[in-house]
Amino acid sequence: MDTIFAPATARGRSGLAVIRLSGPLAHMAVASLCGKLPVVRVAALRRLVWKGDLIDEALVLLFAAGASFTGESVAELHVHGGPAVVSAVLRVLGEQPGLRLAEPGEFSRRALENGVIDLTQVEGLADLIDAETEAQRRQAVRVLSGSIGDRVNGWRSRLVRAAALLEATIDFADEEVPVDVGPEVLALIDGLLDELQAEAAGVAASERIRDGFEVAIVGAPNAGKSTLLNKLAQREAAITSEIAGTTRDVIEVRMEIAGLPVTLLDTAGLRDTDDPLERAGIDRAITRAEAADLRVFLVGESGETLSLKPRTEDLLVWGKADMGPERSGQLAVSGITGAGLAELVRAIGDILSPRIASAGVLVRERHRRAISEGLVALAESRSEVISRESRTELAAESLRRAIRALDVLLGRVGVDELLGEIFASFCIGK
């Protein structure tokens, strides 16, 4: 197996850069640069010298095979973060036989292949790297720590127990089995059905934490939607004008509200128009607003009638509060002065936060599909167990299918085509 290396920190100038090596030649390659190696897991300052030239002074850290992120011999060089220093170290490593630059996600892939982590932990690592909000960080850390694997292994052990009970009745079909295994098998299946259904139902909430909520700002032309968006974004994200119909396309701004990832949508003003371009923008606005998790209806004094109707939890907010009368007890905002913005943000958070209460340990659509396949198999097994014409072989086979679905969830089988797509999104040094 090749020994791979790559920078584990971002490109560019910095105080420190980390270059990671993994594979059978990792320690030897570092020894060729620094001479005496430090004790495993103890960082030591070493001079990196190649062909008589001093490259840098670096902290050298070693990990033994079986006790590292990849499960292989690993070394890290903590060098100064100048681009020239990093390039020189990478060039020298590339000159050594048996070493090559890592591919995207190859360190994590080796950790998976060596059984150090499962596929859900790989996905949790990717989510942690991409996390922008506190809710995303917490969810990613939970997945990375192995919470899904722990839960799935518990489900799997109960499935194996149920399957073993059924297999015993098959193996000893010609002998009298002293105990009726049916009640215990049914109890195991029923318990698993309840738990898996609850987890499958919570995936949608978990995905919202990963991907974020969409909140559409809707209203009539010149209601102040773009001005409000700019004030919330604290930058000129949208063009503002006194000319009605200025916004033709949907403008998106990502921000954090109540620790949740939220994408605010500034949409075209809703009105009847003969302008084909404006009409297209309005149609697009309606489509995005209907699909949004929450709509903020910005209303004015004119009492305009909109083609889009509020849903139960949608917010009705008076716009241009700096120009109108004081509205006690009602949400009113001004995109010019910022009045009412804190109250609006708080109201959005109060509505969205309860929607993640049902989030479980499963966080991706792939997880939901695997669990759904397991649920189908469990239901079929249950039907066979309670049937008057019980076919034990079919019931046991359905349980084996359910076990396979859980193995797919953890990446133990049947995910080879998926791995390339997952690891392609990783940075080179991870």
C-alpha positions as CSV (number, residue, x, y, z in Angstrom):
1,M,0.0,0.0,0.0
2,D,1.2,3.5,-0.8
3,T,2.1,6.0,1.9
4,I,0.1,9.1,1.3
5,F,0.7,12.7,2.4
6,A,-1.1,16.0,2.1
7,P,-1.5,19.3,4.0
8,A,-4.3,19.0,6.6
9,T,-4.7,22.7,7.0
10,A,-6.1,25.2,4.5
11,R,-3.9,26.7,1.7
12,G,-2.5,30.2,2.1
13,R,-0.3,32.1,4.6
14,S,-0.7,31.3,8.2
15,G,1.2,30.9,11.4
16,L,1.1,27.1,11.2
17,A,0.5,24.4,8.7
18,V,0.0,20.7,9.3
19,I,1.2,18.1,6.8
20,R,0.0,14.6,7.4
21,L,1.4,11.3,6.3
22,S,-0.3,7.8,6.5
23,G,1.0,4.4,5.5
24,P,3.8,1.9,6.1
25,L,6.6,4.4,5.2
26,A,5.2,7.4,7.1
27,H,7.7,7.2,10.0
28,M,10.6,6.3,7.8
29,A,9.9,9.3,5.5
30,V,9.9,11.7,8.5
31,A,13.1,10.1,9.8
32,S,14.8,10.9,6.5
33,L,14.1,14.6,7.1
34,C,14.6,15.0,10.9
35,G,16.9,12.1,11.9
36,K,16.0,10.9,15.3
37,L,12.2,10.3,15.7
38,P,10.3,11.4,18.8
39,V,8.4,9.0,21.0
40,V,5.0,8.1,19.6
41,R,2.3,10.6,20.6
42,V,4.9,13.0,22.1
43,A,5.5,16.1,20.0
44,A,9.1,17.2,19.6
45,L,10.9,20.0,17.8
46,R,13.0,18.8,14.9
47,R,15.0,20.4,12.1
48,L,13.8,19.3,8.7
49,V,16.9,18.9,6.4
50,W,16.9,17.5,2.9
51,K,20.2,17.0,1.0
52,G,22.0,19.3,3.3
53,D,19.5,22.1,3.0
54,L,17.5,23.3,6.1
55,I,13.8,23.4,5.1
56,D,12.2,24.4,8.4
57,E,12.0,23.8,12.1
58,A,8.9,21.8,12.9
59,L,7.0,19.9,15.5
60,V,7.0,16.2,14.7
61,L,4.2,14.0,16.0
62,L,3.9,10.2,15.4
63,F,1.0,7.8,15.8
64,A,1.4,4.0,15.7
65,A,-0.5,1.7,13.4
66,G,-3.8,0.7,15.2
67,A,-3.8,3.9,17.2
68,S,-4.3,6.6,14.6
69,F,-7.1,8.2,12.7
70,T,-6.5,6.0,9.6
71,G,-5.5,2.9,11.6
72,E,-2.1,3.0,9.9
73,S,1.3,4.5,10.9
74,V,0.7,8.2,10.8
75,A,3.1,11.2,11.1
76,E,2.3,14.9,11.3
77,L,4.7,17.8,10.5
78,H,3.6,21.1,12.1
79,V,5.6,23.6,10.0
80,H,5.5,27.3,9.6
81,G,2.5,28.2,7.5
82,G,4.2,30.1,4.7
83,P,3.3,28.9,1.2
84,A,7.0,28.4,0.3
85,V,7.6,26.3,3.4
86,V,4.6,24.0,2.7
87,S,5.5,23.7,-1.0
88,A,9.1,22.7,-0.1
89,V,8.1,20.0,2.3
90,L,5.5,18.6,-0.1
91,R,8.1,18.6,-2.9
92,V,10.6,16.7,-0.7
93,L,8.1,14.1,0.4
94,G,7.1,13.6,-3.3
95,E,10.7,12.8,-4.2
96,Q,10.8,9.8,-1.8
97,P,9.9,6.4,-3.3
98,G,6.6,4.9,-2.2
99,L,5.1,8.2,-1.2
100,R,2.4,10.1,-3.2
101,L,0.0,13.0,-2.7
102,A,-3.3,11.9,-1.2
103,E,-6.6,12.1,-3.1
104,P,-9.6,14.0,-1.7
105,G,-10.8,12.2,1.4
106,E,-8.3,9.4,1.1
107,F,-7.3,9.6,4.8
108,S,-10.9,9.3,5.8
109,R,-11.4,6.5,3.3
110,R,-8.5,4.5,4.8
111,A,-10.0,5.0,8.2
112,L,-13.3,3.5,6.9
113,E,-11.6,0.6,5.1
114,N,-9.5,-0.2,8.2
115,G,-12.5,-0.3,10.4
116,V,-11.6,2.7,12.5
117,I,-14.8,4.5,11.7
118,D,-18.0,3.6,9.9
119,L,-19.7,5.4,7.0
120,T,-22.0,7.4,9.2
121,Q,-19.0,8.8,11.1
122,V,-17.4,9.7,7.7
123,E,-20.6,11.6,6.9
124,G,-20.5,13.2,10.4
125,L,-16.9,14.4,9.8
126,A,-17.9,16.0,6.4
127,D,-20.8,17.7,8.2
128,L,-18.6,18.9,11.0
129,I,-16.1,20.5,8.5
130,D,-19.1,22.2,6.7
131,A,-20.9,23.2,9.9
132,E,-21.7,26.9,10.0
133,T,-24.1,27.1,13.0
134,E,-24.2,25.7,16.5
135,A,-27.0,23.3,15.8
136,Q,-25.1,21.9,12.8
137,R,-21.9,21.5,14.9
138,R,-23.7,19.7,17.7
139,Q,-25.5,17.3,15.3
140,A,-22.2,16.6,13.4
141,V,-20.3,16.0,16.6
142,R,-22.9,13.5,17.8
143,V,-22.8,11.6,14.5
144,L,-19.0,11.7,14.4
145,S,-18.8,10.3,17.9
146,G,-20.5,7.1,16.7
147,S,-24.0,7.6,18.0
148,I,-25.6,6.2,14.9
149,G,-23.3,3.2,14.9
150,D,-24.1,2.5,18.6
151,R,-27.8,2.7,17.9
152,V,-27.6,0.5,14.8
153,N,-25.4,-2.1,16.5
154,G,-28.0,-2.4,19.2
155,W,-30.8,-2.9,16.6
156,R,-28.7,-5.4,14.8
157,S,-28.0,-7.5,17.8
158,R,-31.7,-7.8,18.5
159,L,-32.3,-8.8,14.8
160,V,-29.6,-11.4,15.0
161,R,-31.2,-12.8,18.2
162,A,-34.6,-13.0,16.5
163,A,-33.1,-14.6,13.4
164,A,-31.2,-17.1,15.5
165,L,-34.4,-18.2,17.3
166,L,-36.1,-18.8,13.9
167,E,-33.1,-20.5,12.5
168,A,-33.1,-22.9,15.5
169,T,-36.6,-24.0,14.7
170,I,-35.6,-24.7,11.1
171,D,-32.4,-26.6,12.1
172,F,-34.3,-28.8,14.5
173,A,-37.5,-29.1,12.4
174,D,-37.5,-32.9,12.8
175,E,-37.1,-32.7,16.5
176,E,-39.4,-31.4,19.2
177,V,-38.4,-27.9,20.2
178,P,-39.3,-27.5,23.8
179,V,-40.0,-23.7,23.7
180,D,-42.3,-21.7,21.4
181,V,-40.0,-18.9,20.1
182,G,-42.8,-17.0,18.4
183,P,-43.6,-14.7,21.4
184,E,-40.0,-13.6,21.9
185,V,-39.5,-13.1,18.1
186,L,-42.6,-11.0,17.9
187,A,-41.6,-8.9,20.9
188,L,-38.2,-8.2,19.3
189,I,-39.7,-7.3,16.0
190,D,-42.5,-5.1,17.4
191,G,-39.9,-3.2,19.5
192,L,-37.7,-2.7,16.5
193,L,-40.6,-1.5,14.4
194,D,-41.5,1.2,16.9
195,E,-37.9,2.4,17.2
196,L,-37.1,2.4,13.5
197,Q,-40.3,4.2,12.6
198,A,-39.6,6.9,15.1
199,E,-36.1,7.3,13.8
200,A,-37.2,7.4,10.2
201,A,-39.8,10.1,11.1
202,G,-37.0,12.3,12.6
203,V,-34.8,12.4,9.5
204,A,-36.6,15.3,8.0
205,A,-35.9,17.5,11.1
206,S,-32.3,16.4,11.1
207,E,-31.9,17.2,7.4
208,R,-33.2,20.7,8.2
209,I,-30.4,21.2,10.7
210,R,-27.9,20.0,8.0
211,D,-29.3,21.9,5.0
212,G,-31.0,24.8,6.7
213,F,-34.5,26.3,6.7
214,E,-35.8,28.7,4.0
215,V,-37.6,31.8,5.0
216,A,-39.2,33.8,2.2
217,I,-40.0,37.5,2.5
218,V,-43.1,38.2,0.5
219,G,-45.3,41.2,-0.2
220,A,-46.4,43.7,-2.7
221,P,-44.0,45.8,-4.7
222,N,-42.2,48.5,-2.8
223,A,-43.2,47.0,0.6
224,G,-39.5,47.2,1.7
225,K,-38.6,43.5,1.2
226,S,-35.1,44.1,-0.3
227,T,-34.3,46.9,2.2
228,L,-35.3,44.5,5.0
229,L,-33.1,41.7,3.6
230,N,-30.1,44.1,3.3
231,K,-30.5,45.2,6.9
232,L,-30.7,41.6,8.1
233,A,-27.7,40.6,6.0
234,Q,-25.8,43.8,7.0
235,R,-24.7,44.3,3.4
236,E,-26.2,45.3,0.1
237,A,-27.3,41.8,-1.0
238,A,-30.3,43.1,-3.1
239,I,-30.7,46.2,-5.3
240,T,-33.2,48.6,-3.8
241,S,-35.2,51.2,-5.7
242,E,-38.4,53.2,-5.5
243,I,-39.4,51.7,-8.9
244,A,-41.9,49.0,-8.4
245,G,-40.8,45.6,-9.7
246,T,-37.1,46.1,-9.3
247,T,-36.6,42.6,-7.9
248,R,-37.1,40.1,-10.6
249,D,-35.2,37.0,-9.3
250,V,-35.1,35.3,-5.9
251,I,-32.1,36.6,-3.9
252,E,-30.7,34.4,-1.2
253,V,-28.8,35.3,2.0
254,R,-27.6,32.7,4.5
255,M,-27.5,33.6,8.2
256,E,-27.8,32.0,11.6
257,I,-31.0,32.4,13.6
258,A,-31.4,30.8,17.1
259,G,-28.4,28.6,16.3
260,L,-30.1,27.3,13.1
261,P,-29.0,27.7,9.5
262,V,-31.5,29.9,7.7
263,T,-31.6,31.1,4.1
264,L,-33.6,34.3,3.7
265,L,-35.3,34.7,0.3
266,D,-36.0,38.1,-1.1
267,T,-38.8,37.6,-3.7
268,A,-40.4,39.7,-6.4
269,G,-43.3,41.9,-5.4
270,L,-46.6,40.1,-5.9
271,R,-49.0,41.9,-8.2
272,D,-50.8,41.6,-11.5
273,T,-48.6,42.7,-14.4
274,D,-48.4,42.5,-18.2
275,D,-44.6,42.7,-18.2
276,P,-43.4,39.1,-19.2
277,L,-40.1,39.5,-17.3
278,E,-41.8,40.7,-14.1
279,R,-44.4,38.0,-14.5
280,A,-41.7,35.3,-14.7
281,G,-40.1,36.7,-11.5
282,I,-43.4,36.7,-9.7
283,D,-44.1,33.1,-10.7
284,R,-40.7,32.1,-9.5
285,A,-41.3,34.0,-6.2
286,I,-44.5,32.2,-5.6
287,T,-42.9,28.8,-6.3
288,R,-40.1,29.4,-3.9
289,A,-42.4,31.0,-1.3
290,E,-44.7,28.0,-1.4
291,A,-41.8,25.6,-0.8
292,A,-40.3,27.7,2.0
293,D,-40.4,26.5,5.6
294,L,-41.7,29.9,6.7
295,R,-43.0,33.1,5.0
296,V,-42.7,36.6,6.4
297,F,-45.5,38.7,4.8
298,L,-44.5,42.3,4.8
299,V,-47.6,44.4,4.7
300,G,-48.2,48.1,4.3
301,E,-51.0,50.7,4.8
302,S,-52.6,50.0,1.5
303,G,-54.0,46.7,2.6
304,E,-53.1,45.1,-0.7
305,T,-54.5,41.6,-1.5
306,L,-51.9,39.1,-2.4
307,S,-52.2,36.0,-4.5
308,L,-50.3,34.0,-1.9
309,K,-52.2,33.3,1.4
310,P,-50.5,32.9,4.8
311,R,-50.2,29.6,6.5
312,T,-50.8,29.1,10.2
313,E,-47.3,29.8,11.4
314,D,-46.4,32.5,8.8
315,L,-45.6,35.9,10.2
316,L,-47.5,39.1,9.3
317,V,-45.2,42.0,9.7
318,W,-45.8,45.7,9.2
319,G,-43.1,47.2,7.0
320,K,-41.6,50.7,6.9
321,A,-42.2,51.2,10.6
322,D,-40.2,54.4,10.5
323,M,-42.9,56.0,8.3
324,G,-46.1,54.6,9.9
325,P,-47.9,54.9,13.2
326,E,-46.6,53.0,16.3
327,R,-48.2,49.5,16.4
328,S,-48.3,48.3,20.0
329,G,-48.3,44.5,20.3
330,Q,-47.7,43.9,16.6
331,L,-44.6,43.0,14.7
332,A,-43.4,46.1,12.8
333,V,-39.9,46.6,11.2
334,S,-38.0,49.2,9.4
335,G,-35.2,48.2,6.9
336,I,-33.9,51.8,7.2
337,T,-33.5,52.3,10.9
338,G,-33.4,48.6,12.0
339,A,-36.4,49.1,14.3
340,G,-38.1,45.8,15.1
341,L,-35.4,43.6,13.5
342,A,-34.4,41.9,16.8
343,E,-38.1,41.1,17.5
344,L,-38.5,39.7,14.0
345,V,-35.4,37.5,14.2
346,R,-36.6,36.3,17.6
347,A,-40.0,35.4,16.2
348,I,-38.5,33.5,13.4
349,G,-36.3,31.5,15.8
350,D,-39.3,30.8,18.1
351,I,-41.2,29.2,15.2
352,L,-38.3,27.2,13.6
353,S,-36.7,25.9,16.8
354,P,-39.5,23.5,17.8
355,R,-39.4,22.0,14.4
356,I,-36.1,20.3,15.1
357,A,-37.3,18.8,18.4
358,S,-38.2,15.5,16.6
359,A,-34.7,15.1,15.2
360,G,-33.2,11.7,15.9
361,V,-29.8,10.2,15.4
362,L,-30.3,9.7,11.6
363,V,-29.5,12.8,9.6
364,R,-29.5,11.9,5.9
365,E,-31.9,10.7,3.2
366,R,-29.6,7.7,2.7
367,H,-30.1,6.8,6.3
368,R,-33.9,7.1,6.0
369,R,-33.9,4.8,2.9
370,A,-31.9,2.1,4.6
371,I,-34.2,2.2,7.6
372,S,-37.3,2.1,5.4
373,E,-35.9,-1.0,3.7
374,G,-35.4,-2.5,7.1
375,L,-39.0,-1.6,8.1
376,V,-40.4,-3.4,5.1
377,A,-38.4,-6.5,5.8
378,L,-39.4,-6.5,9.4
379,A,-43.1,-6.1,8.6
380,E,-42.9,-9.0,6.2
381,S,-41.1,-11.2,8.8
382,R,-43.8,-10.3,11.3
383,S,-46.6,-11.3,8.9
384,E,-45.0,-14.7,8.4
385,V,-44.5,-15.3,12.2
386,I,-48.1,-14.6,13.0
387,S,-49.6,-16.3,10.0
388,R,-51.5,-19.5,10.5
389,E,-49.5,-21.0,7.7
390,S,-46.3,-19.7,9.1
391,R,-43.3,-20.2,6.8
392,T,-40.4,-19.9,9.2
393,E,-37.8,-19.9,6.3
394,L,-39.4,-16.8,4.8
395,A,-39.6,-15.0,8.2
396,A,-35.9,-15.7,8.8
397,E,-34.9,-14.5,5.3
398,S,-36.8,-11.2,5.9
399,L,-34.9,-10.7,9.1
400,R,-31.6,-11.3,7.2
401,R,-32.7,-8.6,4.7
402,A,-33.4,-6.2,7.6
403,I,-29.9,-6.9,9.0
404,R,-28.4,-6.2,5.6
405,A,-30.2,-2.9,5.4
406,L,-28.5,-1.9,8.7
407,D,-25.2,-3.0,7.4
408,V,-25.7,-0.8,4.4
409,L,-26.4,2.1,6.7
410,L,-23.1,1.7,8.4
411,G,-21.2,1.2,5.1
412,R,-20.3,-2.5,5.7
413,V,-21.9,-3.7,2.5
414,G,-23.3,-2.4,-0.8
415,V,-22.0,1.2,-0.8
416,D,-19.0,1.1,-3.1
417,E,-20.7,3.4,-5.7
418,L,-21.5,5.8,-3.0
419,L,-18.0,6.1,-1.5
420,G,-16.6,8.0,-4.5
421,E,-19.3,10.7,-4.3
422,I,-18.9,11.1,-0.5
423,F,-15.1,11.4,-0.5
424,A,-14.9,13.6,-3.5
425,S,-16.4,16.4,-1.4
426,F,-13.6,16.1,1.2
427,C,-10.5,18.3,1.2
428,I,-7.2,16.7,0.1
429,G,-5.8,16.4,3.7
430,K,-8.8,14.8,5.2
